[in-house]
Amino acid sequence: MSWTRVAELADLKVGTPLRVELDEPLCVVRTGEDQVFAVHDVCSHQEWSLAEGWVDDIDGRPHIECGLHGSSFDLADGSPDTLPAVKPIPTYAAKVEDGAVWVDLAQQTNDAPVPQHY
């Protein structure tokens, strides 16, 4: 495991996505007091930063919606909920510890391929 500190929890506003550059672009979202999610930041439909979208609650689960075409993804498992996206986005282990947000890119929590756009 290789945890990387990506932000201070106090700097993350609940429901506001943050783009973070590690070995790949990530979108980090705080959804509660100390609940955070980390997903690949590029929409699986078209090359667009998910951090430029917004966070919604669908059926009690947090989702991120792409600002380009409106595709929505479950932050917990990366699955798409609305077209035009039909492929999931990678999700990664994230935690809050000592007031900071940590992500481990080596711990992808689903089997979604990293989006490839040409």
C-alpha positions, 0 to 999 in steps of 0.5 A: 500500500502506498497512501498519498496525502492529497488534501486537508479535510478542512479544505474540502467543502462537502459536495464540491469535487477537487481535482488532484494530480498523482500518477493519474488525475483523480477526483476527490469528493467529501460527502460527509463529516469524514466520508471521502471518495476518490475516483478517476477524474476523466469521464468514461464517455468523453475526455472531461474532468469530473471535478468540473461537474457536481455531486448529487445524492441518488437513492441515498448514494453519492454520485458525481455528474459530468459537466459536459454531457450529464453522465452520472457515476456512483462514487462508491463503485464507479458505475454509470447511472445515466447516458451517454456513459455506459462504462464505469470509472475506476474508484480508489481507496480513500480515508481520512486520518489526522485531519487529512485525506489520503488516497492509495492508487494501488488499491483500486476498489473496482475493476473498471479500466482507466478511461482511454480517449483518443 
